[in-house]
Amino acid sequence: GNTFTQFSPIQERVIDPKTGSAVDKSVFVIYFQGMVGSMREKIIKVCTAFGVNMYPWPASPEQAKQKDAVLRKSLQDKQHALRSFQDIMRAEIADLVAPSSGNPKGNAKIEDWRLFCIKEKSIYNVLNHCEEGMALRVNVWYPESDEGKIQALLKAAREGDQQGQGAFLNPDKGAWKSTPPTYIRTNEYTEAFQEVIDTYGIPRYQEANPALITVVTFPFIFGMMYGDVGHGTLLTLAGVYLVRNAESFRHTQPVLFGARFLVLSLGIFAVFAGFMYNDMFSVCLPIFASRFEDKNHDGHYTPMYDVTNSGGPGPYPFGLDWAWGGASNELLYVNSMKMKLSVLFGVLQMIVGLMFRWSNALYDKNMTDFIFECVPMMVFMLCFFGWMDVMILYKWTHPIDNAPNIINSLICMAMGQKDLNPLWPGSVQLASQLMKYTVLSVPFLLFPKPFILLWQHNKAQAQKTKDGHHMLVDEEQGAHSAGGHGHGDEFEFGEVFIHQIIETIEYVLGTVSHTASYLRIWALSLAHQQLSEVFFQKTLTMGLEMPFPANGIMLYLMFAAWFGVTLGVLLGMDVLECFLHTLRLHWVEFQSKFYKAGGEKFAPYNVKALIATSSAE
């Protein structure tokens, strides 16, 4: 009863000057008797314990008015100072975000400063790699073909320097102290295909680059899977749109920008394969006159061309005859054709992969790998799977009264059984001879190389002992000189022999499985064709079969449904599915025949690329 307290809560939250956080505050006044005494001390202790901010209270109304005027004047001055500061900051910010006066259409001034700092930091980072002395010295890799251009630029820089200072390039033609990086020149078209290869692995220095042939085989195999004139045309139009509006995607959608020519190529090859299959939205195109006719008008078509290939009229001039569309045996015939095409091009691509393996061995001057790996691998491939392709082509081009089943003929060839249906007189004996070569190539691939490497190792050790000293070999150079097996100076015959056993088994079984894996081309082509046919029949065909005038309304609605499902399934999921399977055929079935990868990509210092990457981030 000796004090009187009055509270006034503050409606808005106040920033606590001690913690900087927003808190709820209240203003209160405590009245008590006497300026001194125990009551005053008790009140101060309680307020201090609760962290209360205490302020002196005026002794009279005149002092209160005077204090209020001083506080209001101080608040007004501080608000004026705050507004002036905010105006200055707004002016500074506007100046920083505006382009510089010398380049009104360029970046903001602060962005130019940021990029300048990035460039200067990267330059000092490069300088940190230099060795100090009379002059800064640094070892760099550069493309040999650009040496003349680099020398000319450095010469021009020295001539323009008034102080007589400049840079010099001294080529080092000696032995490598480390493995050189891989530099592959690309353009806007080949860049996407090279990126597909680099995702699997960077080629080793001077290793055969799979992108050389992937530029053609990738869209071609995709087209075999996705072949349809209509869907391919829509995909081509998407590629054309990406190419024509490339600059708008350069920074907003860099993935689409890089893949624009890849999408265009996939669409073009899909259209080509669609004409070969004579398929446009599951409808055959009567481009040329059919080579079949229904003579008795009973639905039984007979060929009008020379089926015996004896000089008479030829078959349909391009692609599949449109008379097969809707035939009762269409699926049986088209499946057989696409299955054989898949195997033909699959074996052909694997043979090209082995030829790249030959080129790697010849370039490295590794005759051990060439004679005891490349040659038996090619013999195994040609004598069995090459012979299978010969059988397919022979059956297509030669009329045979009692044509053999290719699978049965291959089983008879492998098991040593007699084939009762030969392709031609003497073909069974030829197949038996080829099978012997196929079997003999396996031990020729397995045994000689480990013993040759052992002999080479023992010879090198004897030479070292004879010379009385041991050569010091750089670790990376030693691994390179060991034939690429990564053994270096430590040679373990057991490890090398086991490695060769694994490679032999992997190649023999892998070649069989890889050949079968190419049948995915036929499977995906069949799935695409059947999906297209089902979507067409369950939408547009149903609308066309309705009586007038319901067909007009339903056809409009059914077209919207057909186009929507075509975009979502056949131009969305199916494109991605065919792309991924094509990628697998190149990474596994094709590149496993020769591609070791394991290289390091040549990444020269490039200010423009550095700034572009920083801007994208």
C-alpha positions as CSV (number, residue, x, y, z in Angstrom):
1,G,0.0,0.0,0.0
2,N,3.0,2.3,0.0
3,T,3.4,2.4,-3.9
4,F,1.1,3.1,-6.8
5,T,1.9,1.6,-10.3
6,Q,0.4,2.6,-13.7
7,F,1.0,0.4,-16.8
8,S,0.6,1.4,-20.5
9,P,1.3,-1.5,-23.0
10,I,3.0,-0.5,-26.3
11,Q,0.8,-1.8,-29.1
12,E,3.7,-2.5,-31.6
13,R,6.6,-4.8,-30.9
14,V,9.9,-3.0,-30.1
15,I,13.4,-3.9,-31.1
16,D,15.5,-4.7,-28.0
17,P,18.8,-2.8,-28.3
18,K,20.6,-5.4,-26.3
19,T,19.5,-8.5,-28.3
20,G,18.3,-7.0,-31.5
21,S,15.1,-9.1,-31.5
22,A,11.5,-7.8,-31.5
23,V,9.8,-8.0,-28.1
24,D,6.6,-6.9,-26.4
25,K,7.2,-3.8,-24.1
26,S,5.1,-1.9,-21.6
27,V,5.7,1.6,-20.1
28,F,5.0,1.8,-16.3
29,V,5.4,4.3,-13.6
30,I,5.8,3.5,-9.9
31,Y,4.9,6.2,-7.3
32,F,6.1,6.0,-3.8
33,Q,6.8,8.4,-0.9
34,G,10.3,9.7,-0.2
35,M,13.3,10.0,-2.6
36,V,15.4,8.0,-0.3
37,G,14.8,5.0,1.9
38,S,14.4,1.3,1.9
39,M,11.3,1.4,-0.4
40,R,13.3,3.0,-3.2
41,E,16.1,0.5,-2.9
42,K,13.6,-2.4,-3.0
43,I,12.0,-1.1,-6.2
44,I,15.3,-0.6,-7.9
45,K,16.4,-4.1,-7.0
46,V,13.2,-5.6,-8.4
47,C,13.4,-3.6,-11.6
48,T,17.1,-4.5,-12.1
49,A,16.3,-8.2,-11.5
50,F,13.7,-8.2,-14.3
51,G,16.0,-6.2,-16.7
52,V,13.8,-3.1,-16.7
53,N,15.1,0.0,-18.5
54,M,14.8,2.8,-15.9
55,Y,14.6,6.5,-16.8
56,P,14.7,9.6,-14.5
57,W,11.3,11.2,-13.8
58,P,10.9,15.0,-14.0
59,A,10.4,16.7,-10.6
60,S,7.9,19.2,-11.9
61,P,5.5,19.8,-14.8
62,E,7.8,22.4,-16.3
63,Q,10.7,20.0,-16.4
64,A,8.5,17.4,-17.9
65,K,7.4,19.8,-20.7
66,Q,11.0,20.8,-21.3
67,K,12.1,17.1,-21.5
68,D,9.3,16.3,-23.9
69,A,10.3,19.2,-26.2
70,V,14.0,18.0,-26.2
71,L,13.0,14.4,-27.0
72,R,10.7,15.5,-29.8
73,K,13.4,17.7,-31.3
74,S,15.9,14.8,-31.0
75,L,13.5,12.4,-32.6
76,Q,12.8,14.8,-35.5
77,D,16.5,15.3,-36.1
78,K,17.2,11.6,-36.1
79,Q,14.3,10.9,-38.5
80,H,15.6,13.6,-40.8
81,A,19.1,12.0,-40.7
82,L,17.6,8.6,-41.4
83,R,15.7,9.8,-44.4
84,S,18.8,11.5,-45.8
85,F,20.8,8.3,-45.3
86,Q,18.2,6.2,-47.0
87,D,18.1,8.7,-49.9
88,I,21.9,8.4,-50.3
89,M,21.7,4.6,-50.2
90,R,19.0,4.5,-52.8
91,A,21.0,6.8,-55.1
92,E,24.1,4.6,-54.6
93,I,22.1,1.4,-55.2
94,A,20.6,2.9,-58.4
95,D,24.0,3.8,-59.6
96,L,25.4,0.3,-58.9
97,V,22.6,-1.6,-60.6
98,A,22.6,0.7,-63.6
99,P,24.9,-0.1,-66.6
100,S,28.1,1.9,-66.8
101,S,28.2,5.1,-68.9
102,G,30.6,3.5,-71.4
103,N,28.3,0.5,-72.0
104,P,24.6,1.5,-71.6
105,K,23.4,-2.0,-72.7
106,G,25.8,-4.0,-70.7
107,N,25.8,-5.4,-67.2
108,A,25.2,-3.5,-64.0
109,K,28.2,-1.7,-62.5
110,I,28.2,-4.0,-59.5
111,E,28.1,-7.1,-61.7
112,D,31.0,-5.8,-63.7
113,W,32.9,-5.3,-60.4
114,R,32.0,-8.9,-59.3
115,L,33.2,-10.4,-62.6
116,F,36.3,-8.3,-62.5
117,C,37.1,-9.7,-59.0
118,I,36.5,-13.2,-60.3
119,K,38.9,-12.6,-63.2
120,E,41.6,-11.1,-61.0
121,K,41.3,-13.9,-58.5
122,S,41.6,-16.5,-61.2
123,I,44.7,-14.7,-62.7
124,Y,46.4,-14.7,-59.3
125,N,45.5,-18.3,-58.9
126,V,47.3,-19.1,-62.2
127,L,50.3,-16.9,-61.1
128,N,50.6,-19.0,-57.9
129,H,51.5,-22.0,-60.1
130,C,54.5,-20.2,-61.6
131,E,58.0,-20.7,-60.4
132,E,59.8,-17.5,-59.4
133,G,63.3,-16.6,-60.6
134,M,64.7,-14.2,-63.1
135,A,61.4,-14.7,-64.8
136,L,58.1,-16.4,-64.0
137,R,58.1,-20.0,-65.4
138,V,55.2,-22.4,-65.6
139,N,54.6,-25.7,-67.4
140,V,51.4,-25.8,-69.5
141,W,49.8,-28.1,-72.0
142,Y,48.6,-26.7,-75.3
143,P,47.3,-28.1,-78.7
144,E,50.2,-28.7,-81.0
145,S,48.3,-27.4,-83.9
146,D,47.9,-24.0,-82.1
147,E,51.6,-23.5,-81.4
148,G,52.0,-21.1,-84.3
149,K,49.0,-19.0,-83.3
150,I,50.3,-18.9,-79.7
151,Q,53.8,-17.8,-80.8
152,A,52.3,-15.1,-83.0
153,L,50.1,-13.7,-80.2
154,L,53.0,-13.6,-77.8
155,K,55.3,-11.9,-80.4
156,A,52.6,-9.2,-81.0
157,A,52.3,-8.7,-77.2
158,R,56.1,-8.3,-76.8
159,E,56.3,-5.8,-79.7
160,G,53.5,-3.7,-78.2
161,D,55.1,-3.6,-74.8
162,Q,57.1,-0.3,-74.3
163,Q,59.1,-1.7,-71.4
164,G,60.5,-4.6,-73.4
165,Q,58.8,-7.3,-71.3
166,G,56.7,-10.1,-72.6
167,A,56.1,-13.9,-72.5
168,F,57.8,-16.7,-74.4
169,L,56.7,-20.2,-75.3
170,N,59.4,-22.8,-75.2
171,P,58.1,-26.2,-76.5
172,D,59.3,-29.3,-74.7
173,K,59.5,-32.2,-77.1
174,G,60.9,-34.6,-74.5
175,A,59.3,-37.5,-72.8
176,W,56.1,-36.9,-70.8
177,K,56.4,-36.4,-67.1
178,S,52.7,-36.9,-66.7
179,T,49.9,-38.1,-68.9
180,P,48.8,-35.4,-71.3
181,P,45.2,-34.2,-71.2
182,T,42.7,-35.0,-74.0
183,Y,41.7,-32.2,-76.2
184,I,38.9,-32.8,-78.8
185,R,37.8,-30.0,-81.1
186,T,34.0,-29.8,-81.4
187,N,31.5,-27.5,-83.0
188,E,27.9,-26.6,-82.2
189,Y,26.7,-29.8,-83.8
190,T,29.2,-32.4,-82.5
191,E,29.4,-30.8,-79.0
192,A,26.2,-32.6,-77.7
193,F,27.4,-36.0,-79.0
194,Q,30.9,-35.5,-77.5
195,E,29.2,-34.7,-74.2
196,V,27.4,-38.0,-74.3
197,I,30.8,-39.8,-74.6
198,D,32.4,-37.6,-71.9
199,T,29.6,-38.5,-69.5
200,Y,30.7,-42.2,-69.8
201,G,34.4,-41.2,-69.5
202,I,37.0,-38.9,-71.0
203,P,39.1,-40.6,-73.8
204,R,42.7,-41.3,-72.9
205,Y,45.3,-39.3,-74.8
206,Q,45.3,-40.3,-78.5
207,E,42.7,-43.0,-77.8
208,A,40.1,-43.6,-80.5
209,N,37.2,-41.2,-79.8
210,P,33.8,-43.0,-80.0
211,A,32.1,-39.7,-80.9
212,L,33.6,-39.9,-84.4
213,I,31.0,-42.5,-85.3
214,T,28.4,-41.8,-82.6
215,V,27.4,-38.6,-84.4
216,V,25.8,-40.9,-87.0
217,T,25.0,-44.1,-85.2
218,F,23.3,-42.6,-82.2
219,P,20.5,-40.8,-84.2
220,F,20.4,-43.7,-86.6
221,I,19.7,-46.4,-84.0
222,F,17.3,-44.0,-82.2
223,G,15.5,-43.7,-85.6
224,M,15.3,-47.5,-85.9
225,M,13.5,-47.6,-82.5
226,Y,11.3,-44.6,-83.0
227,G,10.7,-44.8,-86.7
228,D,7.5,-42.9,-87.6
229,V,7.1,-40.2,-90.2
230,G,4.5,-38.3,-88.1
231,H,6.1,-38.5,-84.7
232,G,9.5,-38.0,-86.2
233,T,8.3,-34.8,-88.0
234,L,6.9,-33.4,-84.7
235,L,10.3,-34.2,-83.0
236,T,12.1,-32.5,-85.9
237,L,9.9,-29.4,-85.6
238,A,10.8,-29.3,-81.9
239,G,14.5,-29.5,-82.9
240,V,14.1,-26.7,-85.5
241,Y,12.4,-24.5,-82.8
242,L,15.3,-25.1,-80.4
243,V,17.8,-24.3,-83.2
244,R,16.1,-21.1,-84.4
245,N,15.6,-19.8,-80.8
246,A,18.9,-21.0,-79.5
247,E,20.0,-17.7,-78.0
248,S,16.9,-17.4,-75.8
249,F,17.8,-20.8,-74.3
250,R,21.5,-20.2,-73.9
251,H,21.3,-18.9,-70.3
252,T,17.8,-19.8,-69.3
253,Q,17.8,-23.4,-70.3
254,P,21.5,-24.4,-71.0
255,V,20.6,-28.1,-71.3
256,L,18.1,-27.5,-74.1
257,F,20.6,-25.1,-75.7
258,G,23.3,-27.8,-75.8
259,A,21.0,-30.6,-77.0
260,R,19.3,-28.6,-79.8
261,F,21.1,-30.2,-82.7
262,L,20.9,-33.6,-81.0
263,V,17.1,-33.3,-80.9
264,L,17.0,-32.2,-84.5
265,S,19.2,-35.2,-85.6
266,L,17.0,-37.6,-83.7
267,G,13.9,-36.2,-85.4
268,I,15.4,-36.4,-88.9
269,F,16.5,-40.0,-88.6
270,A,13.2,-40.9,-87.0
271,V,11.5,-39.5,-90.2
272,F,13.9,-41.5,-92.4
273,A,13.2,-44.7,-90.5
274,G,9.5,-44.0,-90.6
275,F,9.6,-43.8,-94.4
276,M,11.6,-47.1,-94.4
277,Y,8.9,-48.7,-92.2
278,N,6.2,-46.9,-94.2
279,D,4.5,-45.8,-91.0
280,M,2.9,-42.5,-90.2
281,F,0.8,-42.4,-87.1
282,S,0.3,-46.2,-87.6
283,V,-1.0,-45.5,-91.2
284,C,0.9,-46.7,-94.2
285,L,1.6,-44.2,-97.0
286,P,0.9,-45.2,-100.6
287,I,3.8,-43.2,-102.0
288,F,4.5,-45.6,-104.9
289,A,2.3,-48.2,-106.6
290,S,2.1,-51.4,-104.6
291,R,3.9,-54.5,-105.9
292,F,1.0,-56.7,-104.6
293,E,-2.4,-57.2,-106.2
294,D,-5.7,-58.9,-105.3
295,K,-6.4,-60.7,-108.5
296,N,-9.5,-62.6,-107.3
297,H,-10.7,-59.8,-105.0
298,D,-10.8,-62.3,-102.1
299,G,-8.3,-60.5,-99.9
300,H,-5.5,-62.7,-100.9
301,Y,-2.6,-60.6,-102.4
302,T,0.0,-62.0,-104.7
303,P,3.3,-60.3,-105.6
304,M,3.7,-58.6,-108.9
305,Y,7.5,-58.4,-108.8
306,D,10.1,-61.0,-109.6
307,V,10.3,-63.0,-106.3
308,T,13.0,-65.3,-107.8
309,N,15.3,-62.4,-108.5
310,S,15.9,-63.5,-112.0
311,G,15.8,-60.2,-113.8
312,G,12.1,-59.4,-113.7
313,P,10.3,-56.4,-112.2
314,G,11.8,-55.2,-108.9
315,P,10.0,-54.9,-105.5
316,Y,8.7,-51.7,-103.9
317,P,11.3,-49.0,-104.6
318,F,11.8,-47.6,-101.1
319,G,11.0,-49.0,-97.8
320,L,8.1,-51.3,-96.9
321,D,5.3,-51.9,-99.4
322,W,2.1,-50.2,-98.1
323,A,0.1,-53.3,-99.0
324,W,1.4,-54.9,-95.8
325,G,-0.6,-52.4,-93.8
326,G,-3.6,-54.1,-92.2
327,A,-2.6,-57.5,-93.6
328,S,-3.4,-60.5,-91.4
329,N,0.3,-61.5,-91.3
330,E,1.6,-58.0,-91.1
331,L,2.9,-58.4,-87.5
332,L,4.7,-61.6,-88.3
333,Y,6.4,-60.2,-91.4
334,V,7.4,-56.8,-89.9
335,N,8.6,-58.4,-86.7
336,S,10.9,-60.8,-88.6
337,M,12.2,-57.9,-90.7
338,K,12.9,-55.6,-87.8
339,M,14.5,-58.4,-85.8
340,K,17.0,-59.2,-88.5
341,L,17.7,-55.5,-89.2
342,S,18.5,-55.1,-85.5
343,V,21.0,-57.9,-85.5
344,L,22.6,-56.8,-88.8
345,F,23.3,-53.3,-87.6
346,G,24.3,-54.5,-84.1
347,V,26.9,-56.8,-85.4
348,L,28.1,-54.1,-87.8
349,Q,28.5,-51.6,-85.0
350,M,30.4,-54.1,-82.8
351,I,32.8,-54.8,-85.8
352,V,33.4,-51.1,-86.1
353,G,34.2,-51.1,-82.3
354,L,36.8,-53.8,-82.9
355,M,38.3,-51.8,-85.7
356,F,38.7,-48.9,-83.3
357,R,40.5,-51.4,-81.0
358,W,42.8,-52.2,-83.8
359,S,43.6,-48.5,-84.4
360,N,44.4,-48.1,-80.6
361,A,46.8,-51.0,-80.7
362,L,48.5,-49.9,-83.9
363,Y,48.9,-46.3,-82.7
364,D,50.4,-47.5,-79.4
365,K,52.6,-49.9,-81.4
366,N,51.5,-52.7,-79.1
367,M,51.8,-55.7,-81.3
368,T,51.1,-58.0,-78.4
369,D,47.6,-56.6,-78.0
370,F,47.1,-56.4,-81.8
371,I,48.1,-60.0,-82.6
372,F,46.8,-61.8,-79.5
373,E,43.7,-59.7,-78.7
374,C,42.5,-57.7,-81.7
375,V,43.0,-60.5,-84.3
376,P,41.3,-63.3,-82.3
377,M,38.5,-61.0,-81.2
378,M,37.8,-60.1,-84.8
379,V,38.0,-63.8,-85.9
380,F,35.5,-64.8,-83.2
381,M,33.1,-62.0,-84.2
382,L,33.3,-62.6,-88.0
383,C,33.3,-66.3,-88.0
384,F,30.2,-66.7,-86.0
385,F,28.1,-63.5,-85.9
386,G,29.4,-62.3,-89.2
387,W,28.4,-65.6,-90.7
388,M,24.9,-65.1,-89.1
389,D,24.6,-61.8,-91.0
390,V,25.7,-63.4,-94.2
391,M,22.9,-66.0,-93.8
392,I,20.3,-63.3,-93.2
393,L,21.4,-61.3,-96.3
394,Y,21.6,-64.4,-98.5
395,K,18.1,-65.5,-97.6
396,W,16.8,-62.0,-98.4
397,T,18.5,-61.9,-101.8
398,H,18.4,-65.5,-103.0
399,P,15.2,-67.5,-103.5
400,I,15.5,-70.9,-101.7
401,D,12.9,-73.6,-102.1
402,N,13.5,-75.1,-98.6
403,A,14.9,-72.1,-96.8
404,P,16.7,-73.0,-93.5
405,N,15.8,-71.5,-90.2
406,I,18.7,-69.3,-89.2
407,I,18.5,-70.1,-85.5
408,N,18.5,-73.9,-86.2
409,S,21.4,-73.5,-88.6
410,L,23.4,-71.6,-85.9
411,I,22.6,-74.3,-83.3
412,C,23.7,-77.0,-85.8
413,M,26.9,-75.0,-86.5
414,A,27.7,-74.6,-82.8
415,M,26.8,-78.2,-81.7
416,G,28.6,-79.8,-84.7
417,Q,25.3,-81.3,-86.0
418,K,24.4,-81.8,-89.6
419,D,22.2,-79.1,-91.1
420,L,19.7,-80.7,-93.4
421,N,18.7,-77.4,-95.0
422,P,21.9,-75.7,-96.4
423,L,21.8,-72.2,-97.9
424,W,23.8,-73.4,-100.9
425,P,25.8,-76.5,-101.7
426,G,28.9,-76.4,-99.5
427,S,27.5,-73.8,-97.0
428,V,27.4,-76.5,-94.2
429,Q,31.1,-77.3,-94.7
430,L,31.9,-73.6,-94.7
431,A,30.0,-73.1,-91.5
432,S,31.8,-76.0,-89.8
433,Q,35.1,-74.6,-90.8
434,L,34.2,-71.2,-89.5
435,M,33.1,-72.7,-86.2
436,K,36.6,-74.3,-85.8
437,Y,38.1,-70.9,-86.3
438,T,35.7,-69.5,-83.7
439,V,36.7,-72.1,-81.1
440,L,40.4,-71.8,-81.8
441,S,40.3,-68.0,-81.3
442,V,39.4,-68.4,-77.6
443,P,42.6,-70.1,-76.4
444,F,44.6,-67.8,-78.8
445,L,43.0,-64.9,-76.9
446,L,43.5,-66.4,-73.5
447,F,47.0,-67.9,-73.2
448,P,49.7,-66.1,-75.3
449,K,49.5,-62.6,-73.9
450,P,50.3,-63.3,-70.2
451,F,53.3,-65.4,-71.1
452,I,54.6,-62.8,-73.5
453,L,54.3,-60.1,-70.8
454,L,56.1,-62.4,-68.4
455,W,58.9,-62.9,-71.0
456,Q,59.2,-59.1,-71.5
457,H,59.3,-58.5,-67.8
458,N,62.0,-61.1,-67.2
459,K,64.0,-59.7,-70.1
460,A,63.8,-56.2,-68.7
461,Q,64.9,-57.4,-65.2
462,A,67.8,-59.2,-66.7
463,Q,68.8,-56.1,-68.6
464,K,68.7,-54.1,-65.3
465,T,70.8,-56.6,-63.5
466,K,73.3,-56.6,-66.4
467,D,73.6,-52.8,-66.3
468,G,74.1,-52.9,-62.6
469,H,71.5,-50.2,-61.8
470,H,67.8,-49.7,-61.7
471,M,66.1,-47.1,-63.8
472,L,63.9,-44.6,-62.0
473,V,60.6,-44.4,-63.7
474,D,57.9,-41.9,-63.0
475,E,54.9,-43.6,-61.6
476,E,52.5,-42.5,-64.3
477,Q,55.0,-43.2,-67.0
478,G,55.6,-46.6,-65.6
479,A,52.0,-47.5,-65.7
480,H,51.8,-46.2,-69.3
481,S,54.7,-48.4,-70.4
482,A,53.3,-51.5,-68.8
483,G,50.8,-51.9,-71.6
484,G,47.9,-50.1,-69.9
485,H,47.3,-52.8,-67.3
486,G,48.3,-50.6,-64.4
487,H,50.9,-53.0,-63.0
488,G,53.8,-50.5,-63.3
489,D,57.1,-52.0,-62.1
490,E,55.3,-54.5,-59.9
491,F,54.6,-57.5,-62.2
492,E,52.5,-60.3,-60.8
493,F,52.1,-63.1,-63.3
494,G,49.1,-64.6,-61.4
495,E,47.3,-61.2,-61.5
496,V,48.0,-60.7,-65.2
497,F,46.8,-64.2,-66.0
498,I,43.6,-63.8,-64.0
499,H,43.0,-60.5,-65.7
500,Q,43.3,-62.1,-69.1
501,I,40.9,-64.9,-68.1
502,I,38.4,-62.3,-67.0
503,E,38.8,-60.4,-70.3
504,T,38.4,-63.5,-72.4
505,I,35.3,-64.7,-70.6
506,E,33.8,-61.2,-70.7
507,Y,34.4,-60.8,-74.4
508,V,33.1,-64.3,-75.4
509,L,30.0,-64.2,-73.3
510,G,29.6,-60.5,-73.8
511,T,29.6,-60.7,-77.5
512,V,26.8,-63.3,-77.4
513,S,24.7,-61.2,-74.9
514,H,25.5,-57.9,-76.7
515,T,24.2,-59.4,-80.0
516,A,21.0,-60.4,-78.3
517,S,20.9,-57.0,-76.6
518,Y,20.6,-55.3,-80.0
519,L,17.2,-56.9,-80.3
520,R,15.9,-54.1,-78.1
521,I,15.9,-52.0,-81.3
522,W,13.2,-54.4,-82.7
523,A,11.3,-54.5,-79.3
524,L,11.1,-50.7,-78.9
525,S,10.1,-50.3,-82.6
526,L,7.4,-52.9,-82.1
527,A,6.2,-51.2,-78.9
528,H,6.1,-47.8,-80.6
529,Q,4.2,-49.0,-83.6
530,Q,1.6,-50.9,-81.5
531,L,1.1,-48.0,-79.1
532,S,0.6,-45.7,-82.1
533,E,-1.9,-48.0,-83.6
534,V,-3.9,-48.5,-80.4
535,F,-4.1,-44.8,-79.8
536,F,-5.2,-44.1,-83.3
537,Q,-7.8,-46.9,-83.3
538,K,-9.3,-46.0,-79.9
539,T,-9.6,-42.3,-80.7
540,L,-9.7,-41.1,-84.3
541,T,-11.0,-44.3,-85.8
542,M,-13.9,-44.4,-83.4
543,G,-14.8,-40.9,-84.3
544,L,-14.6,-41.6,-88.1
545,E,-16.9,-44.7,-87.8
546,M,-19.8,-42.7,-86.1
547,P,-22.7,-41.6,-88.3
548,F,-23.2,-37.9,-89.3
549,P,-23.5,-35.4,-87.6
550,A,-22.1,-37.1,-84.4
551,N,-18.9,-38.0,-86.1
552,G,-18.0,-34.3,-86.6
553,I,-18.3,-33.5,-82.9
554,M,-16.7,-36.7,-81.7
555,L,-13.9,-36.4,-84.2
556,Y,-13.1,-33.0,-82.8
557,L,-13.0,-34.4,-79.2
558,M,-11.2,-37.6,-80.2
559,F,-8.5,-35.6,-82.0
560,A,-7.8,-33.6,-78.8
561,A,-7.6,-36.9,-76.9
562,W,-5.4,-38.5,-79.5
563,F,-3.0,-35.5,-79.7
564,G,-2.8,-35.2,-75.9
565,V,-1.9,-38.9,-75.5
566,T,0.5,-38.7,-78.4
567,L,2.4,-35.7,-76.8
568,G,2.4,-37.3,-73.4
569,V,3.3,-40.9,-74.2
570,L,4.9,-41.1,-77.7
571,L,6.6,-37.7,-77.7
572,G,7.4,-37.7,-74.1
573,M,8.0,-41.0,-72.4
574,D,8.8,-43.0,-75.6
575,V,11.4,-40.5,-76.8
576,L,13.1,-40.7,-73.4
577,E,12.9,-44.5,-73.4
578,C,14.4,-44.8,-76.9
579,F,17.1,-42.3,-76.0
580,L,18.1,-44.2,-72.9
581,H,18.2,-47.6,-74.7
582,T,20.3,-46.0,-77.5
583,L,22.6,-44.6,-74.9
584,R,23.0,-48.1,-73.4
585,L,23.8,-49.7,-76.7
586,H,26.6,-47.2,-77.3
587,W,28.0,-47.2,-73.7
588,V,27.9,-51.0,-73.2
589,E,27.6,-52.9,-76.4
590,F,29.7,-50.6,-78.7
591,Q,32.2,-48.9,-76.4
592,S,33.1,-52.0,-74.4
593,K,34.9,-53.4,-77.5
594,F,37.7,-50.8,-77.4
595,Y,37.0,-47.8,-75.1
596,K,39.0,-47.6,-71.9
597,A,38.4,-44.0,-71.1
598,G,40.2,-42.8,-67.9
599,G,41.6,-39.7,-69.6
600,E,41.7,-36.1,-68.3
601,K,39.9,-33.4,-70.2
602,F,41.9,-30.5,-71.5
603,A,40.6,-27.5,-69.6
604,P,42.7,-24.4,-70.6
605,Y,42.4,-21.1,-68.7
606,N,39.6,-19.2,-70.3
607,V,38.4,-15.9,-68.9
608,K,35.3,-15.9,-71.0
609,A,34.2,-19.4,-70.0
610,L,35.0,-18.6,-66.4
611,I,32.8,-15.5,-66.4
612,A,30.0,-17.3,-68.3
613,T,30.0,-20.1,-65.8
614,S,30.0,-17.7,-62.9
615,S,27.1,-15.7,-64.5
616,A,25.1,-18.9,-65.0
617,E,25.5,-19.8,-61.3
